[in-house]
Amino acid sequence: MNKGLLPLIAALTFAACATDIPERRGSVVRDSAGIRIVESTSPRWSTAEAWSVDPAPLLDLATSGAGPPHEFYRVRDAIRLPDGVIAVADHTSGEIRFFSSTGEFLRAVGRRGEGPGEFQRLTSVHQFRSDSLIAFDYWARRVTVLSPQREVSRIITLRLPFVRRLHPLDQTSFVATFISPSVLRAEGVEGLVRKPEPVVRFSLTGKVIDTVAFSAGVEEVLLSSGAHSPLFGKLDHLAVYQERIYLGSADQMQIDVLGANGRLERIIRVPDYDLHLSAQELQAERDWRLGEDPSPFVRDYVSSLPDPETKPAYADLLVDTEGFAWAAKFQGRAESNEPQRWNVFDPAGEWLGSVQVPARFTVYEIGRDYVLGLWRDADDVEHVRMYELIKP
């Protein structure tokens, strides 16, 4: 694995030699040793220019038909294909369900199981090349390729365990993060820790080609009682668009854009983005963790969680079908039922502004004029929905 990549990236990023590029309103662009750095001091959109999401859904697959195909549980992903067909990855059934552009159920592929065309833990679906689809099974370490006719055409077993967040990178490879087993607890380490994770490129045979970068990893709190999720914990984020890798640590409002070989090409940054965390927000988070009637164990571990100094800069990172990067504003558990805002950056890296999506809605894919994802009602019944994205 190319573990020497990080020092090289750091050296390039902070190289003293920099060439200024004419700036736009609210942003400064400069070139540093071949790396374009785009810093935005304020969003570019005016009120009249801002995008919005229509609160009334264009399509709801839970109500566009009846019967088991329209009943979802633990949906993990959904995408809209070029012909308008929507593919939904339903974890519980182990099915990839296909629906027409008007919500009519067309067919299902797969089921729970270990055989070819079956899934143990279906976690994501992606368009592959121009006419195929891939589905990733985390437990089985397996990529299933579906033909344009929605038939299983190929099974690829990854030659590495603990792989997550797999994406097609180009016509001949995939990229994913690899969670190496932690030895920190065995070594007696306690407190807040964050271990970097390799970003690995795989061939179409499942062979490791190279480690192209390292992500920041996931924050966790190691206590004598075990590993716990910290208050306002920061996660690493990975997205892919046209043979470019988008990486984020959420330590600050920054997104690194790398080529397929791992070379850092662009840094997108909002230097003074507000990450202030109030005492009220911290207390609300602790109260949510405790619940109404906490056990002594819960009280003990919650009281042992350290107070973070800042909140994460974002909770999710996506790149839409047009090349705009979207970073979801972080919400604490106490805010989880409120509408969420996503900061939008244009393909050049300039901060445009933010777009609000409906409450209780998880975004899976953003297209030129739609947002597709999972909405949960007050009873936590799952609805795969598509909303109109309005661009004045």
C-alpha positions as CSV (number, residue, x, y, z in Angstrom):
1,M,0.0,0.0,0.0
2,N,1.2,3.5,-0.9
3,K,1.5,4.9,2.6
4,G,3.9,7.6,1.4
5,L,1.1,9.4,-0.3
6,L,-0.1,11.5,2.6
7,P,3.2,13.4,3.2
8,L,3.4,14.1,-0.5
9,I,-0.2,15.5,-0.5
10,A,0.5,17.6,2.5
11,A,3.7,19.0,1.0
12,L,1.9,19.9,-2.2
13,T,-1.1,21.4,-0.4
14,F,1.0,23.8,1.6
15,A,3.6,24.6,-0.9
16,A,4.7,28.1,-0.6
17,C,4.6,28.9,-4.3
18,A,1.1,29.9,-5.3
19,T,-0.4,31.6,-8.3
20,D,-3.5,33.7,-8.0
21,I,-6.4,33.2,-10.4
22,P,-9.0,35.9,-10.9
23,E,-11.6,35.6,-8.1
24,R,-15.4,35.4,-8.4
25,R,-17.9,37.1,-6.1
26,G,-17.5,35.6,-2.6
27,S,-14.6,33.3,-3.6
28,V,-10.8,33.3,-4.1
29,V,-9.1,30.8,-6.4
30,R,-5.4,30.1,-6.5
31,D,-3.1,27.5,-7.8
32,S,-0.5,25.9,-5.5
33,A,2.0,23.5,-7.2
34,G,-0.6,22.3,-9.6
35,I,-3.4,22.1,-7.0
36,R,-6.3,24.4,-7.5
37,I,-7.6,25.8,-4.1
38,V,-11.1,27.4,-4.1
39,E,-11.9,29.3,-0.9
40,S,-15.4,30.8,-0.5
41,T,-16.0,33.5,2.0
42,S,-19.8,33.7,1.3
43,P,-22.3,31.9,-0.8
44,R,-22.7,33.2,-4.4
45,W,-26.5,32.7,-4.8
46,S,-28.8,35.6,-4.3
47,T,-32.3,34.9,-3.0
48,A,-33.7,34.9,-6.5
49,E,-31.0,32.5,-7.8
50,A,-31.2,29.9,-5.0
51,W,-32.3,26.4,-5.7
52,S,-35.1,24.7,-3.8
53,V,-36.9,21.4,-3.3
54,D,-40.6,21.3,-3.8
55,P,-42.0,19.9,-0.5
56,A,-44.7,17.9,-2.4
57,P,-43.2,14.6,-3.7
58,L,-43.2,13.9,-7.5
59,L,-43.3,10.2,-6.8
60,D,-43.8,8.0,-3.7
61,L,-43.1,4.3,-4.4
62,A,-44.9,3.3,-1.2
63,T,-48.2,4.7,-2.5
64,S,-47.8,4.3,-6.3
65,G,-48.9,0.7,-6.1
66,A,-50.0,-1.9,-3.6
67,G,-48.6,-5.2,-2.2
68,P,-45.2,-6.3,-1.0
69,P,-43.2,-4.7,-3.8
70,H,-44.3,-1.3,-2.5
71,E,-43.5,-2.2,1.1
72,F,-40.0,-1.3,2.2
73,Y,-37.9,-2.0,5.2
74,R,-34.3,-1.0,5.7
75,V,-33.8,0.5,2.3
76,R,-30.1,1.2,1.9
77,D,-29.9,3.0,-1.5
78,A,-31.9,4.1,-4.6
79,I,-30.9,5.5,-8.0
80,R,-32.6,6.7,-11.1
81,L,-31.3,5.1,-14.3
82,P,-31.0,6.9,-17.7
83,D,-34.3,5.4,-18.9
84,G,-36.2,6.8,-15.9
85,V,-36.4,3.4,-14.1
86,I,-35.7,3.6,-10.4
87,A,-33.7,0.9,-8.7
88,V,-34.2,0.4,-4.9
89,A,-31.9,-1.7,-2.7
90,D,-34.1,-3.2,0.1
91,H,-31.9,-4.8,2.7
92,T,-34.5,-6.9,4.5
93,S,-35.8,-8.7,1.4
94,G,-32.4,-8.8,-0.2
95,E,-34.0,-7.5,-3.4
96,I,-33.1,-4.8,-5.9
97,R,-36.6,-3.6,-7.0
98,F,-37.2,-1.8,-10.3
99,F,-40.0,0.7,-10.8
100,S,-41.1,2.6,-13.9
101,S,-40.8,6.4,-14.0
102,T,-44.5,6.6,-12.9
103,G,-43.9,4.2,-9.9
104,E,-45.2,0.9,-11.4
105,F,-43.4,-2.1,-10.1
106,L,-41.5,-3.9,-12.9
107,R,-39.5,-6.7,-11.3
108,A,-37.2,-7.7,-8.5
109,V,-33.7,-9.2,-8.7
110,G,-32.2,-11.1,-5.8
111,R,-33.2,-12.4,-2.4
112,R,-31.6,-13.0,1.0
113,G,-29.0,-15.7,0.8
114,E,-25.4,-16.6,0.0
115,G,-25.6,-17.9,-3.5
116,P,-25.1,-16.1,-6.8
117,G,-27.6,-13.3,-7.3
118,E,-28.4,-13.4,-3.6
119,F,-27.4,-10.9,-0.9
120,Q,-26.5,-11.1,2.8
121,R,-26.2,-7.4,3.4
122,L,-27.1,-5.3,0.3
123,T,-25.7,-1.8,1.0
124,S,-25.6,0.1,-2.3
125,V,-26.5,0.2,-6.0
126,H,-24.7,2.2,-8.7
127,Q,-24.9,2.8,-12.4
128,F,-21.9,1.1,-14.0
129,R,-20.7,2.1,-17.4
130,S,-23.5,3.3,-19.6
131,D,-26.0,0.5,-19.4
132,S,-25.3,-1.7,-16.4
133,L,-25.9,-1.7,-12.7
134,I,-23.8,-3.0,-9.8
135,A,-24.9,-3.9,-6.3
136,F,-22.5,-4.2,-3.4
137,D,-22.9,-6.8,-0.6
138,Y,-20.9,-5.8,2.4
139,W,-20.9,-9.1,4.3
140,A,-20.2,-11.2,1.2
141,R,-17.5,-8.8,-0.1
142,R,-19.2,-9.2,-3.4
143,V,-20.1,-7.0,-6.3
144,T,-23.0,-8.2,-8.5
145,V,-23.2,-6.8,-12.0
146,L,-26.6,-6.6,-13.6
147,S,-27.0,-6.4,-17.4
148,P,-29.2,-3.8,-19.2
149,Q,-31.9,-6.5,-19.1
150,R,-31.7,-6.5,-15.2
151,E,-30.2,-10.0,-15.2
152,V,-27.2,-11.1,-13.1
153,S,-24.3,-11.1,-15.6
154,R,-21.2,-11.3,-13.3
155,I,-20.2,-11.8,-9.7
156,I,-17.0,-10.2,-8.4
157,T,-15.5,-11.1,-5.0
158,L,-13.3,-8.5,-3.5
159,R,-9.9,-9.9,-2.3
160,L,-10.0,-7.9,0.8
161,P,-12.2,-8.0,3.9
162,F,-13.8,-5.1,5.8
163,V,-14.6,-3.0,2.6
164,R,-17.2,-0.3,2.8
165,R,-18.6,2.5,0.6
166,L,-17.8,1.0,-2.8
167,H,-18.2,3.1,-5.9
168,P,-17.4,2.5,-9.6
169,L,-14.4,4.7,-10.4
170,D,-14.0,4.3,-14.2
171,Q,-14.6,1.6,-16.8
172,T,-12.1,-0.8,-15.3
173,S,-12.1,-0.3,-11.5
174,F,-13.9,0.3,-8.2
175,V,-12.8,2.4,-5.2
176,A,-13.8,1.9,-1.6
177,T,-12.6,2.5,1.9
178,F,-11.0,-0.4,3.9
179,I,-11.6,-0.7,7.6
180,S,-8.4,-2.3,9.0
181,P,-9.0,-4.1,12.3
182,S,-8.2,-1.9,15.3
183,V,-5.7,-3.0,17.9
184,L,-6.1,0.2,20.0
185,R,-8.4,-1.4,22.6
186,A,-6.2,-4.4,22.9
187,E,-3.3,-2.0,23.6
188,G,-5.3,-0.4,26.3
189,V,-5.9,2.9,24.5
190,E,-8.9,4.9,25.9
191,G,-10.6,8.2,25.0
192,L,-11.5,9.8,21.7
193,V,-9.7,8.1,18.8
194,R,-9.8,8.4,15.0
195,K,-7.8,5.9,12.8
196,P,-7.2,6.8,9.2
197,E,-8.6,4.3,6.6
198,P,-7.1,3.4,3.3
199,V,-9.0,4.3,0.1
200,V,-8.4,1.2,-2.1
201,R,-8.8,0.8,-5.8
202,F,-10.0,-2.7,-7.1
203,S,-9.8,-4.2,-10.5
204,L,-12.9,-5.8,-12.1
205,T,-11.6,-9.2,-10.9
206,G,-11.7,-8.0,-7.3
207,K,-7.9,-7.7,-7.0
208,V,-6.4,-4.7,-5.1
209,I,-4.7,-2.4,-7.6
210,D,-3.4,0.2,-5.1
211,T,-4.1,2.3,-2.1
212,V,-4.7,5.7,-3.7
213,A,-5.3,7.8,-0.5
214,F,-6.2,7.7,3.1
215,S,-9.5,9.0,4.6
216,A,-9.7,10.5,8.1
217,G,-11.7,7.5,9.4
218,V,-14.4,7.5,12.0
219,E,-14.3,9.0,15.5
220,E,-15.1,6.7,18.4
221,V,-14.7,6.8,22.1
222,L,-12.8,3.8,23.7
223,L,-13.9,3.1,27.3
224,S,-13.4,0.2,29.6
225,S,-17.1,-0.7,28.7
226,G,-16.3,-0.9,25.0
227,A,-16.3,1.3,21.9
228,H,-19.0,4.0,21.7
229,S,-20.1,6.6,19.3
230,P,-19.0,10.1,20.5
231,L,-21.1,13.1,20.9
232,F,-21.2,14.9,17.6
233,G,-18.8,12.4,16.2
234,K,-17.0,13.1,12.9
235,L,-17.0,10.7,10.0
236,D,-15.0,10.5,6.9
237,H,-16.9,10.8,3.5
238,L,-16.3,9.4,0.1
239,A,-18.0,10.2,-3.2
240,V,-17.1,9.6,-6.9
241,Y,-17.8,11.6,-10.1
242,Q,-16.3,11.0,-13.5
243,E,-13.1,9.3,-12.4
244,R,-12.6,11.8,-9.5
245,I,-12.6,10.9,-5.9
246,Y,-14.1,13.4,-3.4
247,L,-12.9,13.0,0.2
248,G,-14.0,14.8,3.3
249,S,-13.1,14.5,7.0
250,A,-15.9,16.9,8.3
251,D,-13.3,18.5,10.6
252,Q,-13.9,21.7,8.6
253,M,-15.9,22.7,5.6
254,Q,-13.4,21.3,3.1
255,I,-13.6,18.7,0.3
256,D,-10.5,17.3,-1.4
257,V,-10.8,16.2,-5.0
258,L,-8.4,13.6,-6.2
259,G,-7.7,11.9,-9.5
260,A,-8.2,8.2,-10.0
261,N,-4.5,7.7,-9.2
262,G,-4.9,9.5,-5.8
263,R,-3.2,12.8,-6.9
264,L,-4.7,15.8,-5.1
265,E,-6.1,18.1,-7.8
266,R,-8.4,20.5,-6.0
267,I,-9.3,21.7,-2.5
268,I,-12.8,23.2,-1.9
269,R,-13.0,25.1,1.3
270,V,-15.1,27.6,3.3
271,P,-12.4,28.9,5.8
272,D,-14.7,30.5,8.4
273,Y,-17.6,28.1,8.3
274,D,-19.4,28.2,11.7
275,L,-18.9,25.0,13.7
276,H,-19.8,26.4,17.1
277,L,-21.3,24.0,19.5
278,S,-23.4,25.4,22.3
279,A,-23.9,24.1,25.8
280,Q,-27.6,23.7,25.0
281,E,-26.8,21.5,21.9
282,L,-24.5,19.3,24.0
283,Q,-27.0,18.9,26.7
284,A,-29.8,18.0,24.2
285,E,-27.5,15.3,22.7
286,R,-26.7,13.8,26.2
287,D,-30.4,13.8,27.1
288,W,-31.3,12.0,23.8
289,R,-28.6,9.4,24.5
290,L,-29.9,8.9,28.0
291,G,-33.6,8.4,27.0
292,E,-36.5,8.4,29.3
293,D,-35.4,5.7,31.8
294,P,-31.7,5.1,31.4
295,S,-30.0,2.1,33.0
296,P,-27.0,2.5,35.2
297,F,-24.8,1.3,32.4
298,V,-26.2,3.9,30.0
299,R,-25.8,6.7,32.6
300,D,-22.2,5.7,33.2
301,Y,-21.1,5.6,29.6
302,V,-23.0,8.7,28.5
303,S,-21.4,10.7,31.4
304,S,-18.0,9.3,30.3
305,L,-18.3,10.7,26.8
306,P,-16.1,13.8,26.3
307,D,-17.5,17.2,25.2
308,P,-16.4,18.0,21.7
309,E,-15.2,21.5,20.9
310,T,-17.0,21.7,17.6
311,K,-19.7,20.0,15.6
312,P,-18.9,18.2,12.3
313,A,-18.9,20.5,9.2
314,Y,-21.2,18.1,7.4
315,A,-23.0,14.7,7.9
316,D,-22.9,13.4,4.3
317,L,-21.3,14.2,1.0
318,L,-22.7,13.5,-2.5
319,V,-21.9,14.6,-6.0
320,D,-24.9,15.0,-8.2
321,T,-25.3,13.9,-11.8
322,E,-24.1,17.3,-13.1
323,G,-20.9,17.5,-11.0
324,F,-22.1,19.7,-8.1
325,A,-20.9,18.7,-4.7
326,W,-23.5,18.6,-1.9
327,A,-22.5,18.6,1.8
328,A,-25.4,17.9,4.3
329,K,-25.4,20.2,7.3
330,F,-24.9,18.2,10.5
331,Q,-27.8,17.7,12.8
332,G,-27.7,16.4,16.3
333,R,-29.9,13.5,17.3
334,A,-32.3,16.0,18.9
335,E,-32.7,17.7,15.5
336,S,-33.2,14.5,13.5
337,N,-36.9,15.3,12.8
338,E,-36.2,18.7,11.4
339,P,-35.6,19.7,7.8
340,Q,-32.0,19.4,6.7
341,R,-30.0,21.9,4.6
342,W,-27.3,20.9,2.1
343,N,-24.5,23.2,1.1
344,V,-24.0,23.2,-2.7
345,F,-20.7,23.8,-4.5
346,D,-20.5,24.2,-8.3
347,P,-18.2,21.9,-10.4
348,A,-15.4,24.5,-10.1
349,G,-15.7,24.3,-6.3
350,E,-17.4,27.6,-5.6
351,W,-19.9,27.7,-2.7
352,L,-23.3,28.6,-4.2
353,G,-25.6,28.4,-1.1
354,S,-27.8,25.8,0.6
355,V,-30.9,23.8,-0.3
356,Q,-33.4,22.5,2.3
357,V,-34.8,19.0,2.0
358,P,-37.9,17.7,3.8
359,A,-37.7,16.5,7.4
360,R,-37.0,12.8,8.0
361,F,-35.7,12.4,4.5
362,T,-32.4,10.7,3.6
363,V,-30.9,11.7,0.3
364,Y,-29.5,9.0,-1.9
365,E,-29.1,10.6,-5.3
366,I,-29.4,14.1,-6.7
367,G,-30.1,14.7,-10.4
368,R,-30.4,17.7,-12.6
369,D,-34.0,18.3,-11.6
370,Y,-34.8,15.8,-8.8
371,V,-33.7,14.5,-5.4
372,L,-34.3,10.8,-4.7
373,G,-34.2,9.2,-1.3
374,L,-36.0,7.6,1.7
375,W,-38.6,9.4,3.8
376,R,-40.0,8.0,7.0
377,D,-43.4,8.9,8.3
378,A,-44.3,9.5,12.0
379,D,-44.6,5.7,12.5
380,D,-41.2,5.1,10.8
381,V,-42.8,3.5,7.7
382,E,-40.4,3.8,4.8
383,H,-41.3,5.6,1.6
384,V,-38.9,5.8,-1.3
385,R,-39.6,9.3,-2.7
386,M,-38.5,11.6,-5.5
387,Y,-38.9,15.4,-5.1
388,E,-38.5,18.1,-7.8
389,L,-35.3,20.2,-7.6
390,I,-36.2,23.7,-8.7
391,K,-33.6,25.8,-10.4
392,P,-34.7,29.4,-11.2
